[in-house]
C-alpha cells in the first residue's frame, strides 16, 4: 500500500479538517426569513446522462435575523426544462424565474425580460448590484427541499421590506 503520509502534508490536512467543522452550514428549515441578496448570476446545471448543461439562475440570499442569521439560502433554478409530454426543451422554467425576479421588485416588471443569455446574465448582475446599493431586503417564504425525495427548495417573495 502507498504511504500516503509521505505524499501529503498531514499536519496541514488535520488543520483543514478542524477548520471545516467551523464552516459547516446548518440545514435551514422551511419558514419565513428576512433576507438580502449576496450574489446573483447566470450559472449552469451539472451535465447528466450525456446531456449538455443547461443555464441556471443562481441567487444567494443571506438571512438577516433570527436563529439562522448570517446563513445562506441558495436559489438555484434551471432556466430550460424538458417537457414530460414531448421530451422537447421548454422555456417554462425561464418564465417562472422571470415571475420570481419581478416579485423582488428591484426593477419594473417590463424590465424583467429574456432577450438572450448575455442580456439575462447582465440582468442578474444588475439585480444584485442595485439590491446592494439600495440596501434592499425581502421577506421570503422558504420551503426546504429533500434531495432523497427528489424535491428542491422553493422560494416565494412575500414582500420587499424597503419599499
C-alpha positions as CSV (number, residue, x, y, z in Angstrom):
1,X,0.0,0.0,0.0
2,X,1.2,3.5,-0.8
3,X,2.5,5.5,2.2
4,X,0.1,8.5,1.9
5,X,1.8,10.1,4.9
6,X,4.8,10.7,2.8
7,X,2.8,12.0,-0.1
8,X,0.7,14.6,1.7
9,X,1.4,17.2,4.4
10,X,-0.6,15.5,7.2
11,X,-0.4,18.5,9.6
12,X,-2.0,20.8,7.0
13,X,-4.7,18.2,6.3
14,X,-5.5,17.9,10.0
15,X,-5.8,21.7,10.3
16,X,-8.1,21.9,7.3
17,X,-10.3,19.2,8.7
18,X,-10.6,21.1,12.0
19,X,-11.4,24.3,10.2
20,X,-14.0,22.6,8.0
21,X,-16.1,21.9,11.2
22,X,-16.4,25.7,11.6
23,X,-17.6,26.1,8.0
24,X,-20.5,23.6,8.1
25,X,-23.8,25.1,7.2
26,X,-26.9,24.0,9.2
27,X,-29.9,22.7,7.3
28,X,-32.3,25.6,7.1
29,X,-35.9,24.5,7.9
30,X,-38.9,25.7,6.0
31,X,-40.2,29.1,7.2
32,X,-40.2,32.8,6.6
33,X,-36.9,34.7,6.6
34,X,-35.8,38.3,6.2
35,X,-33.0,38.1,3.6
36,X,-30.8,40.2,1.3
37,X,-29.2,39.2,-2.0
38,X,-25.5,38.5,-1.6
39,X,-24.9,37.3,-5.2
40,X,-27.0,36.7,-8.4
41,X,-25.5,35.2,-11.5
42,X,-26.2,33.1,-14.6
43,X,-24.7,29.7,-14.0
44,X,-25.2,26.2,-15.4
45,X,-26.5,22.9,-14.3
46,X,-24.3,19.9,-13.9
47,X,-24.5,17.8,-17.0
48,X,-26.1,14.4,-16.6
49,X,-26.8,11.4,-18.9
50,X,-24.5,12.8,-21.6
51,X,-26.7,15.9,-21.9
52,X,-25.3,19.4,-22.2
53,X,-25.5,21.6,-19.1
54,X,-28.5,24.0,-19.0
55,X,-28.5,27.6,-18.0
56,X,-29.4,28.3,-14.3
57,X,-30.3,31.3,-12.3
58,X,-28.3,31.3,-9.1
59,X,-29.1,33.7,-6.3
60,X,-27.6,33.6,-2.8
61,X,-29.7,35.1,-0.1
62,X,-28.3,35.9,3.4
63,X,-30.6,35.6,6.3
64,X,-30.6,38.8,8.3
65,X,-32.1,37.9,11.7
66,X,-33.3,35.1,13.9
67,X,-31.8,31.7,14.8
68,X,-30.3,31.3,11.3
69,X,-28.8,34.8,11.0
70,X,-25.9,35.1,8.5
71,X,-26.6,31.7,6.9
72,X,-27.3,31.5,3.2
73,X,-30.3,30.2,1.2
74,X,-29.5,29.1,-2.3
75,X,-32.0,29.8,-5.1
76,X,-30.7,27.6,-8.0
77,X,-33.3,27.3,-10.8
78,X,-32.6,25.8,-14.2
79,X,-34.0,28.1,-16.9
80,X,-34.6,25.4,-19.5
81,X,-36.6,22.3,-18.9
82,X,-37.7,19.2,-20.7
83,X,-41.4,18.6,-21.4
84,X,-42.6,15.4,-19.9
85,X,-45.2,15.0,-22.7
86,X,-43.0,15.6,-25.7
87,X,-39.4,15.2,-24.4
88,X,-38.5,18.5,-26.0
89,X,-36.9,21.6,-24.5
90,X,-39.2,24.1,-22.9
91,X,-38.7,27.6,-21.6
92,X,-41.4,27.4,-19.0
93,X,-38.8,27.4,-16.2
94,X,-37.5,30.7,-17.6
95,X,-41.0,32.2,-17.4
96,X,-41.3,31.1,-13.7
97,X,-37.9,32.6,-13.0
98,X,-38.9,35.9,-14.6
99,X,-42.0,35.9,-12.3
100,X,-39.8,35.4,-9.3
101,X,-37.5,38.2,-10.4
102,X,-40.5,40.5,-10.9
103,X,-41.7,39.7,-7.4
104,X,-38.4,41.1,-6.0
105,X,-39.4,44.5,-7.4
106,X,-35.8,45.6,-7.9
107,X,-36.8,46.7,-11.4
108,X,-40.1,47.5,-13.1
109,X,-41.9,44.4,-14.4
110,X,-41.4,45.3,-18.0
111,X,-37.6,45.4,-17.4
112,X,-37.6,41.7,-16.4
113,X,-37.3,40.1,-19.9
114,X,-35.3,37.5,-21.6
115,X,-33.6,38.7,-24.9
116,X,-30.6,36.3,-24.9
117,X,-28.4,34.8,-22.3
118,X,-25.8,37.6,-22.3
119,X,-28.5,40.1,-21.6
120,X,-30.0,37.8,-18.9
121,X,-26.6,37.4,-17.2
122,X,-26.3,41.2,-17.1
123,X,-29.9,41.5,-15.7
124,X,-29.0,39.1,-12.8
125,X,-25.8,41.0,-12.1
126,X,-27.7,44.3,-12.1
127,X,-30.3,42.9,-9.7
128,X,-27.5,42.0,-7.3
129,X,-25.8,45.4,-7.7
130,X,-29.0,47.5,-7.2
131,X,-30.0,45.3,-4.3
132,X,-26.7,46.0,-2.5
133,X,-26.6,49.7,-3.5
134,X,-30.1,50.3,-2.3
135,X,-29.7,48.0,0.7
136,X,-32.8,46.0,-0.2
137,X,-34.2,43.2,1.8
138,X,-37.2,40.9,1.5
139,X,-39.4,38.6,3.5
140,X,-39.1,35.2,1.7
141,X,-41.1,32.1,2.4
142,X,-38.7,29.2,2.0
143,X,-39.7,25.6,1.6
144,X,-36.8,23.3,2.2
145,X,-36.2,20.6,-0.4
146,X,-35.4,16.9,0.2
147,X,-32.8,15.5,-2.1
148,X,-33.7,12.0,-1.1
149,X,-37.2,12.5,-2.3
150,X,-36.0,14.5,-5.4
151,X,-37.5,17.8,-4.3
152,X,-35.8,21.1,-4.4
153,X,-36.1,24.2,-2.3
154,X,-38.9,26.6,-3.2
155,X,-38.9,30.4,-2.7
156,X,-41.8,32.8,-2.6
157,X,-41.3,36.6,-2.2
158,X,-43.8,37.8,0.4
159,X,-42.8,41.4,0.2
160,X,-39.9,43.8,-0.2
161,X,-39.1,45.3,3.2
162,X,-37.7,48.6,1.9
163,X,-40.5,49.9,-0.3
